[in-house]
Amino acid sequence: MNDSQYSTRFKSKVIIVTGAGSGIGEGAARRFAAEGASVVLAGRTREKLDRVAGDIDSARTLVHTFDASKYEEAQQLIEATAARFGRIDVLVNNAGVAPTGRIDEASLDDWRAIMSTDLDGVFYCSRAAIRHLIDAKGSIVNVSSVSGLGGDWGMSFYNAAKGAVTNFTRALAMDHGRDGVRVNAVCPSLTETDLTQDMLADEQLMAKFRERIPLGRAAKPDDIAAVIAFLASDDARFVTGVNLPVDGGLSASNGQPPQA
C-alpha cells in the first residue's frame, strides 16, 4: 500500500479494529494506518495480527489477542488501548464467524458460536469502550452485512445475528448521539475473505452472484475498508444510525432476474 495516496485525516486518532488479522478487518486496519491513525489490531490469532502489524509503524500499533465472545477480554482490550495511547476515538466491530445451514442442519454449537461472536462481541466491545468514546466524541463502525438487511437461503443463524447488529446500530446511535458519539454500520455483500473461500471457488455459484450484482464482481476488503474509513471520519460528521449497503448495487434490485 502506498501511504502517500491517502490523507492524514486520522492523525492523532486511536482506532481499534477487531478481527484485524485478515479480510475486512485487515483492510480497515491498513487503511486507518495509511491515513495516520494509531491502530489497535485485535483478534484471536497472534500470528495473523503480527503479519498485518509488520507493515505498520510500530510506534502507532498495538497488537492485542482477545476473544470477542468474552466480556472480560473485551474489557481488557479497551483497558490496554487506553493504557497505551490514552484515548479511543473509533471502534470498528468486525470480528465474526459464519457457519451455514438450515435450522434443522446447523448445530446448537453453530448458533452459539455465531451469536457469541457476531452479536455478543459487538455488544461487549461497545459497552466496554463507550465511556472512552464519549470522552473523545468518537464513533463506532459495526460490520454488519446485507444478510442483516434481508434473508438468505440456508443462513438463518447468520441472518439473525447480523439483523440484530443492524438494529443495535440504530438504537445505539439514538442513545448516544447527544453524547457526541456516532454509530453506523457497513453492510457488505459477498467479499473476498478467508470466510468466503469456498464460495469464491464455486464457479457456478459465482456466476449467479455476478448476474445479481450490477457491478459484476465480489467486493474486495479494500472496497469495504474505504467506506468504514469514511463513516469513521469527520466527512461523515452528520451521519449516524445508518446501515450502509456496500454491495455493488445488489440491494438496488427488486429481486426479479435479469431479462434478455
C-alpha positions in Angstrom: 0.0 0.0 0.0 1.3 3.4 -1.0 0.5 5.6 2.0 1.2 8.8 0.0 -2.1 8.4 -1.9 -4.1 8.9 1.3 -4.7 11.9 3.6 -3.7 12.2 7.2 -7.3 12.8 8.4 -6.8 10.2 11.2 -3.5 11.6 12.5 -3.7 11.7 16.4 -6.7 9.4 16.3 -6.7 6.0 18.1 -8.7 3.2 16.3 -9.5 -0.3 17.5 -10.2 -2.9 14.8 -11.4 -6.3 15.9 -10.9 -9.3 13.6 -7.9 -7.4 12.2 -5.9 -10.4 11.2 -7.4 -10.9 7.8 -10.2 -9.8 5.4 -12.2 -6.7 6.0 -10.5 -6.1 9.4 -7.1 -6.2 7.9 -8.2 -3.9 5.1 -9.6 -1.4 7.6 -6.5 -1.5 9.9 -4.2 -0.9 6.9 -6.4 2.0 5.6 -6.5 3.7 9.0 -2.8 3.3 9.5 -2.2 4.7 6.0 -4.2 7.8 7.0 -2.1 8.5 10.1 -4.0 6.7 12.9 -2.7 4.7 15.8 -4.2 1.3 15.3 -5.0 -1.5 17.7 -5.1 -4.8 15.9 -7.3 -7.1 17.9 -8.2 -10.8 17.2 -7.8 -14.4 18.2 -4.7 -15.4 16.3 -1.4 -13.7 17.1 0.4 -14.8 14.0 -2.2 -13.2 11.7 -2.2 -9.9 13.7 1.7 -9.8 13.7 1.7 -10.3 9.9 -0.5 -7.2 9.5 1.4 -5.2 12.1 4.7 -6.0 10.4 3.8 -3.4 7.6 2.7 -0.7 10.0 4.8 1.8 12.1 5.3 0.0 15.4 5.1 3.3 17.3 1.5 3.6 16.1 0.5 0.0 16.6 -0.7 -2.3 19.4 -1.3 -6.0 18.8 -3.8 -7.5 21.3 -5.1 -11.0 21.2 -8.6 -11.5 22.6 -11.8 -13.4 22.2 -14.7 -11.1 21.3 -17.2 -13.5 22.8 -15.9 -13.0 26.3 -16.7 -9.7 28.0 -13.7 -9.8 30.3 -11.4 -10.0 27.3 -13.3 -7.1 25.6 -12.7 -5.0 28.8 -9.0 -5.9 28.8 -8.7 -4.8 25.1 -10.2 -1.4 26.0 -8.0 -1.0 29.1 -4.9 -2.0 27.2 -5.7 0.5 24.4 -6.3 3.3 26.9 -3.1 2.5 28.8 -1.0 2.6 25.6 -2.5 5.5 23.8 -4.5 7.5 26.4 -7.7 7.7 24.4 -10.0 5.8 22.0 -11.6 7.6 19.0 -13.0 4.8 16.9 -14.1 1.3 17.5 -14.6 -1.0 14.4 -16.5 -4.1 15.4 -15.6 -6.5 12.7 -14.8 -9.9 14.4 -17.2 -12.6 13.2 -17.8 -16.2 12.1 -20.3 -17.5 9.6 -21.4 -21.2 9.9 -24.1 -22.0 7.4 -27.0 -24.5 7.2 -30.8 -24.6 7.7 -32.2 -24.6 11.2 -32.5 -28.4 11.1 -29.0 -28.8 9.8 -26.7 -26.4 11.6 -25.9 -27.3 15.2 -26.7 -25.7 18.5 -22.9 -25.1 18.8 -23.1 -23.2 15.5 -25.9 -21.0 16.8 -23.9 -20.2 20.0 -20.7 -19.5 18.0 -22.4 -17.0 15.7 -24.4 -15.3 18.5 -21.4 -15.1 20.9 -19.0 -13.6 18.4 -21.1 -11.8 15.8 -23.6 -10.2 18.2 -22.3 -10.5 21.8 -18.9 -9.4 20.6 -20.3 -6.2 19.2 -22.2 -5.5 22.4 -19.3 -6.4 24.7 -16.7 -4.2 22.9 -19.2 -1.3 22.5 -20.2 -1.4 26.2 -16.5 -1.6 27.3 -15.5 1.3 25.1 -18.4 3.7 25.3 -17.1 5.9 28.1 -13.9 6.5 26.2 -15.8 7.2 23.0 -17.9 9.8 24.8 -14.8 11.5 26.1 -13.3 11.6 22.6 -16.6 12.4 20.8 -15.8 9.4 18.8 -17.6 6.8 16.7 -18.4 3.1 16.3 -18.5 1.4 12.9 -20.0 -2.1 13.0 -19.5 -4.6 10.2 -23.0 -6.0 9.6 -23.9 -7.5 6.2 -26.6 -7.4 3.5 -27.5 -10.6 5.4 -28.6 -8.2 8.2 -30.9 -6.4 5.9 -32.7 -9.4 4.3 -32.8 -13.1 4.4 -30.5 -15.7 2.8 -31.1 -19.3 1.8 -29.6 -21.6 4.4 -28.1 -18.9 6.6 -30.8 -18.2 9.2 -28.4 -18.2 12.1 -26.1 -15.6 10.4 -29.2 -13.6 9.4 -30.4 -13.5 12.9 -27.1 -12.3 14.3 -26.5 -9.7 11.6 -30.1 -8.5 11.8 -29.6 -7.8 15.5 -26.3 -5.9 14.8 -28.2 -3.8 12.2 -30.9 -2.7 14.7 -28.4 -2.5 17.6 -26.6 0.1 15.5 -29.7 2.2 15.1 -30.6 2.1 18.8 -27.1 2.8 20.0 -26.9 5.8 17.6 -30.1 7.2 19.1 -28.9 6.6 22.7 -25.5 8.3 22.3 -26.0 10.9 19.7 -26.4 13.6 22.3 -23.1 12.4 23.9 -21.3 13.2 20.6 -20.9 9.6 19.6 -21.9 8.4 16.1 -22.7 4.8 15.5 -23.0 3.4 11.9 -22.6 0.0 10.2 -21.4 -1.2 6.8 -23.4 -4.0 5.2 -21.2 -5.7 2.6 -22.3 -8.3 0.1 -20.0 -11.2 -0.9 -16.4 -10.1 -0.1 -13.2 -11.9 -0.8 -12.1 -13.0 2.6 -11.0 -16.2 4.4 -14.6 -16.9 5.3 -15.8 -16.9 1.7 -13.1 -19.0 0.0 -15.4 -22.0 -0.6 -18.0 -19.8 -2.2 -15.4 -18.0 -4.3 -14.1 -21.3 -5.6 -17.5 -22.4 -6.8 -17.7 -21.1 -10.3 -21.3 -22.0 -10.8 -22.2 -20.0 -7.6 -20.0 -17.1 -8.6 -21.7 -16.9 -12.0 -25.0 -16.4 -10.1 -23.5 -13.7 -8.0 -22.1 -11.9 -11.0 -25.5 -12.0 -12.6 -27.2 -10.5 -9.5 -24.6 -7.8 -8.6 -24.7 -4.9 -11.0 -21.0 -4.2 -10.7 -20.4 -7.8 -11.7 -18.0 -8.9 -9.0 -17.4 -9.7 -5.4 -16.1 -6.9 -3.2 -12.5 -6.7 -2.1 -11.6 -5.9 1.6 -10.3 -2.5 0.5 -13.7 -1.7 -1.0 -15.3 -2.1 2.4 -12.4 -0.5 4.3 -12.8 2.7 2.3 -16.4 3.0 3.4 -15.5 2.2 7.0 -12.9 4.9 7.0 -15.5 7.4 5.6 -18.0 6.6 8.3 -15.3 7.0 11.0 -14.1 10.3 9.6 -15.3 13.9 10.1 -16.6 13.8 6.5 -19.5 11.7 8.0 -19.9 14.1 11.0 -23.7 14.3 10.4 -24.2 10.6 9.7 -25.3 8.3 12.4 -27.7 5.3 12.8 -27.0 4.3 9.2 -26.6 0.7 7.9 -24.9 1.4 4.6 -25.0 -1.3 1.9 -21.6 -1.8 0.3 -22.8 -4.3 -2.2 -22.0 -3.3 -5.7 -25.7 -2.4 -6.3 -27.1 -5.7 -5.1 -29.8 -4.1 -3.0 -30.9 -1.8 -5.8 -32.8 -4.8 -7.3 -36.4 -5.7 -6.5 -35.3 -9.4 -6.7 -36.5 -10.2 -10.2 -33.9 -11.9 -12.5 -32.3 -10.1 -15.5 -34.4 -10.1 -18.6 -33.0 -10.9 -22.0 
